[in-house]
Amino acid sequence: MPDPFSDDFRPARLVAEAVPGSNAPELSVSELSGQLKRMVEGEFGHVRLRGEISGWKRAASGHAYLCLKDDAAVIDGVIWRGQASQLAFAPADGVEVVATGKLTTFPGRSKYQIVIERMELAGEGALMALLEKLKARLAAEGLFDPVRKQSLPFLPRTIGVVTSPTGAVIRDILHRLADRCPTHVLVWPVKVQGEGAAQEVARAVRGFDAIEAGGPVPRPDLVIVARGGGSIEDLWAFNEEAVVRAVAACSIPIISAVGHETDTSLCDHAADLRAPTPTAAAELAVPVRAELQSAVAALSLRTERCARRYAERARERLAALVRVLPRRDAILGPQRQRTDELVQRLNLALERRVAVGRRALDRAGGALRPAMLDQRLATARTRLDGLARLLEAAHPNKPLERGYARIEARATGRVVTGVAAAQAAGAVTLHFHDGAVDARLERSGGKAYRGRPEQPSLLDTL
């Protein structure tokens, strides 16, 4: 507790006042933050920090935020979008790195942080740790599952190769293919190491997979992803997640030939088959043409021998069957004899049938004398005349000559046969022997009774 009797004792005041002799000016929070920012950036304009990544997060803007820590302290860090897109590896929590940048402050929260311009793995051990973490994560997703592997075509017509167009790898592959079994090769040139190599390899694999069958560019039946040997840093592009996912998702069978026999990449695990070297990949891709020709010739010879043997055995069986078959004359003799008997019987039957027909014709010819024909004709003419007279007498117009008339309803044209029909018709047509006249019928006085129908009166003639 301050001594109230000392010279330095200043009692607490309600309102701040300037203290005589004091050289500490009043600063605002912003002024102090600005001074701290200039001091920190001036003293630590370029630093290299080694630490373990913690809390890695990439924002939607593309900027990345993280913490670098060791066993005693933690510092915040930020990587702006431009630098974050150029990182040579995919950062993850727990990976030890060396970050290069400058220190600055964040006045809004009175914190200091490092703005990272470049970030690298802290040695091969950190690289291997990152590789194992990525491998475990992708394996958990099933990208390395053997069930996903596709069988290679026996004799691909077109092979796509993803590699550098200028290295010895493509020359070795083409030379080996030409020696074993020449086939059509499509080369997709890519960088196989360095910045952007992983993106180019992934884009090439997806590009081959996107080629449509039957188009101007033939779709590969097999793809080889190849690169020569090198250190783990040189082969790192084939451990990138983008390459692994593109290889695993490709619908075309893929052979991975990255590095030498002792080199292993995640691309090898995702591919359908791993080859120890690019030359071995060419050997796995196609069979030996000379061996195929020899095999075809051997099969052709075996086929010819089998066909010849089959024909010989068939000939032997046929000869054996012929020996046990009866003679032709023994089989056909009874049938020939039966045929001769039928021919004789047919001749006799025809002769008898002709004789019977001739006798019937003679009897019919005797009945067809001229006198009998004339008699029959006269009888038929008499019957026809009688029918004609009967028809003429039954003609409906015949009674009209005797003063009768035929009455027809004008609307229907039907003959009126009774009083009711005449009353219903009203308008009628009277047919006489020399013509017809239209008339209208009306009922006369009195009622009609059974036995003497009421007579219609002719009112007017139309």
Salt bridges, closest charged atoms under 4 A:
GLU17 OE1 - ARG13 NE 3.80
GLU41 OE2 - LYS37 NZ 2.92
ASP76 OD2 - LYS111 NZ 2.72
GLU96 OE2 - ARG50 NE 2.82
GLU120 OE2 - ARG118 NE 3.32
GLU141 OE1 - ARG245 NH2 2.87
ASP179 OD2 - HIS175 NE2 3.10
ASP209 OD1 - ARG219 NH2 3.19
GLU241 OE1 - ARG137 NH2 2.90
GLU241 OE2 - ARG245 NE 2.84
ASP268 OD2 - ARG274 NE 3.32
GLU283 OE2 - ARG176 NH2 2.74
GLU304 OE2 - ARG308 NH2 2.97
ASP329 OD1 - ARG336 NH1 3.88
GLU341 OE1 - ARG338 NH1 3.89
GLU392 OE2 - LYS398 NZ 3.74
GLU401 OE1 - LYS398 NZ 3.78
GLU408 OE2 - ARG406 NE 3.32
GLU408 OE1 - HIS431 NE2 3.12
GLU454 OE1 - ARG443 NH1 2.86
